[in-house]
Amino acid sequence: FRYDTAKINDLSPDGLQFNTGESENPINKWTGWGGGPNTGLVKNSLDDSGNLQFTSDTASILNANTSLDGKETFVNVNLPFKYVDEYYSFDSDDYDVYFAGGQAESNTTLSVNENQKNMSYDHSVSVWNGEKEEVKSGKGFFPFDGERDLDPTYHFGMTFSTEFFMTENGKINGDADGEPITFEFSGDDDVWVFVDEKLVLDLGGIHDKISGSIDFANGVSKISYVNMDNGDESSSDNNLWDLLGTTEEAWRGTSEPHTLQVFYLERGKGASNCKIRFNLPQKNCIEVTKRLGNDDVDGDELAALLQNRYSFTAYTKEDGSDNEYTPYVGVYYLYGATGSLIGAYRTDDQGKFVLGFNQTARFYLDDDIYENADSRIYIE
């Protein structure tokens, strides 16, 4: 998302605002050099459509399905991760990413620049290098600025989700001495991480760099940050199972996919940084999404289209065989526009399933819905 500051702020005069971190309203005020997150800006659960629920009167600034004056939305934009030592990672301190040529568009992958540039910050920011230092430029996460753009574009946001599967002990491959399954985030400003639509990391607020991590082996959700005044580190641990409203045994005792969703805002000005690292177990899948092909449709015509449902048929056969494809009768998982899991469903006896606009069906190829791991599937 890219925001027109004046227009978007007019929509939420009493809610979250985009600014320089200076405000009389505590939800829009920078938390300071020694400050941590400003928690409680969103509710602990997503709504029925998988969207954030703000605790203030804030417009739908992170909802891709809602048009707002002052909000530009770009969908299916891929953030280029690196895969190193069985972890996926992105770190704006290691390489720049941005829309090619500085021209934002949907259905693309951000370009990578290994030769990082120093952005000219809007105002001095504090960093801790053994002692507090004021800087006016530095590396950062500025996806709307091209390779030669040194004047940062602030006030943007992003959302993304991923599905993952859990082992019985929360470690890779279920090995007793294996690596814990983890998700880590570090950055500024607001970051909210949900697992199965429950808030498990609350890094809300306009703040300096804050780190959060989720360890699915020991069941700890941790927040930590450095006090820029004296270098002291503050941290807090929370019980993951309490946040999820379940028990360790019940949550791990399922073969169904889990969903992790991240909501991110660059809401102040100055430095902007983003680091994501995870080793969440994945499975191969075939994904079918129904999208609106005409971006110019709006108003009543758009509302009518969004009510439509569209039928598809899944077929399967054993890979390499001469057999004909036959209707696939089995389980698929249905997801909403935000990436939230709606539920597990079955195709009918003809292999048919139905999608609405911006809904996604996922068929996991090595799930127990297949008799043969080498099965092929196609959709029409």
N, C-alpha and C positions, 0 to 999 in steps of 0.2 A: 504494500500500500504506500502511496505517496500522498502527502497532505498539503493543502493550501492552508497555512496556519490561521490566517484571519477567518476564513470561511468555516473551517472545522471547529474553531473555538467558539464561534457564534452559535453553533448548534448545541453546545454544552456549557453554558455560562456558569453553572453550578457543579459541573462534573470535571472529568480529567481534561486538562488543557496542555497545549504544546507551547513552550516558552523558553526562557533562558535559565529556568530554575529559580527565578525570583517571583514570589507570590505571597499574598497574605493567607491564601487558602492552603492549609498544610498538605492536602493531597497533591498540590501542584508546586510545592516548594522543595528545592534541593535539600537532601538530608544532611549535607555538610561533609567536611573532610573526614570526620570521625564517625559519620552516620552510616547506618545500615539500611536495610530495606524499609519501605513504608508498607506494612502488611495490611491486609483487610480491604484492599481496594476492589477486590472481586469476591464473589461468593465461592463457597467450597465445592460447588458442583456446577457443571455446565447445564444449560437449559435443554429442553426436549429435542431441539434441533442441533445440539452440540456446540452452541455459542456461549461466549462469556456472559456472565451476569454481573454487571458492575453494582457496587453498593452505593454509588452516587448516580445522579441523573446524567448519565453519559450516553452519547449517541453510539450507534453501532459501528464504531471505528475499526473493529477487527472482524467484521462479518462480510465475507466476500459476496454474499447473496443480497446485500442491502446497498442500494445506491444512495450516496450522500453528496450534497454539494460541497466540494472541497476535498473529496476523497477519490483518488484514482486507484483502480484495482487491477493487478496483473496476476493472472492465474497460471499454474503449471510452470513456474519458474524454478529451475533446479539450482541448488547450491552445491558447487563442486567440492565434495569431500575427498580426502585422501584415505586410503586403506593401508594401515601400517600396523604390524604385529597384532593382527586380528581385531583392531579397533578402527572404526570410522571416525575421522576427525576433521574439523575445520577450525582454523585459528587465524583471525585477522591480524595477529602479530607476525604471522609467517608468510602470508601472501594476500594480495588484494584481489577482490572480486567485484565485478561491476557489469552492468548492461553494456554490450558491445557498442562502442561509439557514444556512450552516454545516453542512448536512445532506449527508453524502457519499453518493453513489449511482453505480451504473454507467450507461453509455449516456447520457452528458450532456456538455455543454460547460461549462467553468468560466466563472463570471461575471467580468466586467471592471469594475474601479473605477479610473477615471482620476484621481480625487481621492484620492491615496494617504494611507493612515493610517500613523502611527508606532506600531510595535509596541513593547511593553515587554519588553526582552530579559531572559532569565533571569539573566544576569550581565553585567558590563561587557565590551565587546569593543573591540578596537583598530582604528582606521581611520587612513589616511595622507592628510592634507590639507596637505601641505607639511611637516608634522611629526606625530608620533604623537599621537593623541587617543583618550581613553577615552570611550565612549558607552554609555548604558543603554537607548537606544531608537533606532529607525530603520525605514526601509523594508525590505521583505524578501519572500521567497517562502514563504508560509504558506497553502497551498491548503485546509487544514482549518479555517480561521478565517474567519468571515463578515465582513460589512462593518463591524460594530461591535465585533468581538472584537479586543481589543488585547493579550490574554494569549496568547502563541503556543502552538500545538500543535507540539511537536517530534517527532522520531523517525518519519519517514515515508520513502517511497521511490517511485520510478516507473521504468518502462521504456517505451521507445517505439522504433519502427523506421520507416524510410522507404526506398523503392526509388528508385534514380536511374540515369541512363544517362550514360555517359562519352563525350566527344568524343575525337578522335585526339590532340589536344594538351593536353587538360585545361583548355581555356578555353571560355567560353560560345559556342555555335554553331560552335566550331572556328576562330573568327577569330584570326589571328595576333596582333592587337593587342587582343583581347577581354579581358574580365574573367576572372581565374582562377576556376575552380570551387573553392569553399571550404566548409568547415564550421568553425564557431567555437563554443566553449563557455567560459563563465566562471562560477565558483560554488564552493560548498562544500556538503557534504563530499565523500564518495567519488563519483567519476565515472569510468566506464569506457566508452570508445567503441570499437566493433568495426565493421570493414568486411569484408564477406564472411566473417564469423565469426572474424576475426583482430584481436587487440588493437592498436589504432593510437594511442590516447591513454590513458595510465594516470595519472589524477589521484586515485588512491586515498588513503584516510586521513582522519582528522579534522583539518581544516586551515582556515586562512583562505582568502579568495578566491584561486583560481588560474585562469589562463586557458590554454586549449589550442586549437590550430587545426590544420587539415589543408588543405594546398594541393595540389590534384591537378594543377596545372600544373608546379610546380617539384619536386613529390614530397617535400615536407617536412612532417613532423609536429612541431609546436613546442609547448613548455610554458613558461610564464612566470609570474612572481609577484613581488610587491613585499615586501621585508623591512620589516615594520612597525616595526622598531627604528630604521632609518636611512633608509628610502625607497629603498634601492638595489634595482634590478631584477635578478633572476636569470632565465636562460633556457637552454633546451637544445633542439637540433634533432636529429631522428632521420630516417633515410631511410625514406620511406613504403614503397617497394618491398621493402626488406629486411623490414619489419614484416609485409607481406602475403605474404612468401615467394615473390615472383615478380619479373618484370622489368617495366620501364615499357612496353616494346613489347607484351609478352604480355597485360598487364592491360588496356591501352587497346584492344587489337585484337579486341574482341568487341562484338557488338550486344546481348548479353544484359543484363538489369538487374543492378545491384549492390545490396547491402543494407547500410545503415548502422543500427546498433543502439546505443542509449544506455541505460546502467544507472546510476541515481542514488540516493544515500542521503543524507538529512539525519540524521546519526548522533551529532553532538555537541549542544551547546546554545549559545545566544547568537544571533549573526546567522545568517540563512539567505538566500542569494541565488542567483539563477539567470538566466543570459543565454545565449540560443541564437540563432545567426544563420547562415544558409546560403543558397546559390543553386544547389543541386543540381538538375540538369536532370531534369524529370519528363515522363511521357507519360500521355495520357488512358488510362484503363483501366476495364473492368468487373470488379467484384470480387464473388466469391461465397464466403461463409463459412458453415460449419455450426457452429451454437452449440447448447449445451444449454439448452432452454427452461425446465426445472424446476430452480431453484436448491436445492430441498429434497432432491434425490436425492443419496445418499452411500453409502459402504460398498461392499458387493458389487454392489449394483444399479448404482452409478456406474461401477465397474470394468468391468462387463459392457457398459454402454452405450458406454464409451470405446473398446471393441474393434470396434464396429459401423462399417460403411462404407455410404455413401449415394450413390446414383446420380443424376446430373443430366444434362440434355441441352441443348446450346447450338445455337441456330439463327441464321442470318444472312441478310440480303438487302441490296441496294443502297438507300441512303436515298432516299426519294421515288419509288421505282419501284412499279409495280403487281404485281410478281412476288411469288410466295409465298415465305415463309421456307423455307429448306432447311437440313438439318443442317450445322453448321459443323465441318469437318474440318481441324484445324490445331493450332497450338501454344498451350499455356497454361502458366503458371508456378505451381508449387505451393509454398506457404509453410506452415511450422509455426506452432504457437501463439505462439511468441516473435517471429515475424516473419522468422525465418531462411529463406532460400531452400532448399527441398528439391531442386528440380530443374525442368527443362523437360520437359513431357510433351505428347503429342498425344491429342486426342479420337479415338474410333474412327470407323468409316465411317458411324455413325449419329449422330455428334456427342456421344456420351456420355463423361462423365468421373466420377470417384469421389472423394469427400471423407470423411475421418474427422472426428470432433469437433474443433473449434477449428483445423481446416485451412482454408486460403484458396486459391482459384484466381483468378488474375488474367489477363485477356485484354487485351492492350495494343492499343488501337484503331488506332494508327498504326505498328504493327510490320509487318514484311514478311510476316506471316502473312495479311495482307489484300491482295486485288488492287485494292481501291478504298478510298481513305481515308474515303469517305463511307458506308461500310457500317454497317448497324445489326445489333445482336446482342441476342438475349434468351435467358434461361435458364429452364428449367422442371424 
